[in-house]
Amino acid sequence: MHAHPDAAEMRERYARMMENGRPMAVDGLLVLTGLYAAISPWVVHFRIASFELTLNNLILGFGIAAIGLGLSLGDERAARLSWTCVPIGVWMIISPWVVTIGHTASRGMIWNNVIIGALTCLLGLAATRMLMRNGRSGR
């Protein structure tokens, strides 16, 4: 196994990954939060009551999941976009009132988006903080 041509490269990649020290939990939680946001209209049963909010959650959910996936894959551009989770989270919180103009948002819609938005904000701040900490320690 030590004579395999890719063994040295794999050891170097593993060493780089371990010296980075960045926990992957935030990335995975962002992916799960995004996927839940995308399917939440079907889980909370408001996809028929508010098509606009369903579309909003679907698009933003896939966006959040894509940022989390980019973070977990170690893409530097995606890591620089981790701060965008904060405004996305704020939008998720206020979207039941903004998007459903003309309709009344149910408690389920509101609580669903408030919880998703708060989680997205917190996870985005955590990912940004880790990125800033790793950026300073690398200098």
C-alpha positions, 0 to 999 in steps of 0.5 A, spaced: 500 500 500 505 504 501 508 503 494 501 506 491 502 512 486 497 516 490 498 514 497 503 520 498 498 525 495 493 522 499 497 523 505 499 530 504 491 532 502 489 528 509 495 532 513 492 539 510 485 537 512 487 536 519 491 542 520 486 546 517 482 544 524 475 546 521 469 542 524 465 540 519 458 540 523 456 547 521 457 545 514 453 539 514 447 543 519 447 548 513 446 543 508 440 540 512 437 546 514 437 548 507 434 542 505 429 542 510 427 549 508 426 547 501 421 541 503 418 545 509 412 547 505 410 540 504 412 538 511 408 544 514 402 543 509 402 550 506 404 549 499 397 550 496 395 556 501 401 560 499 405 558 492 409 565 493 412 562 500 413 555 497 417 558 491 421 562 496 422 557 501 424 552 495 429 557 492 432 559 498 433 552 501 437 550 495 441 556 495 443 555 503 444 547 502 449 549 496 453 554 500 453 548 506 455 543 500 460 548 498 463 549 505 463 542 506 467 541 499 472 546 502 471 550 496 474 557 498 469 561 494 463 558 497 467 559 504 467 567 502 460 566 501 458 564 508 456 571 510 450 571 505 447 566 510 445 571 515 441 576 510 438 570 507 436 568 514 433 575 516 429 574 509 427 567 511 424 570 518 421 576 515 418 573 508 412 570 511 409 577 512 412 580 506 411 574 501 404 573 503 401 580 502 394 579 500 394 573 504 394 571 512 400 567 514 398 561 518 402 560 525 405 554 522 408 558 516 411 564 521 414 559 526 417 555 520 420 560 517 422 564 523 426 557 526 429 556 519 431 563 518 434 563 525 438 557 524 441 560 518 443 566 521 446 562 527 450 557 522 452 563 517 455 567 523 459 561 525 461 559 519 464 566 517 467 566 524 471 560 523 473 562 516 475 569 519 479 565 525 482 560 520 484 566 516 488 570 521 491 563 524 494 562 517 498 568 517 
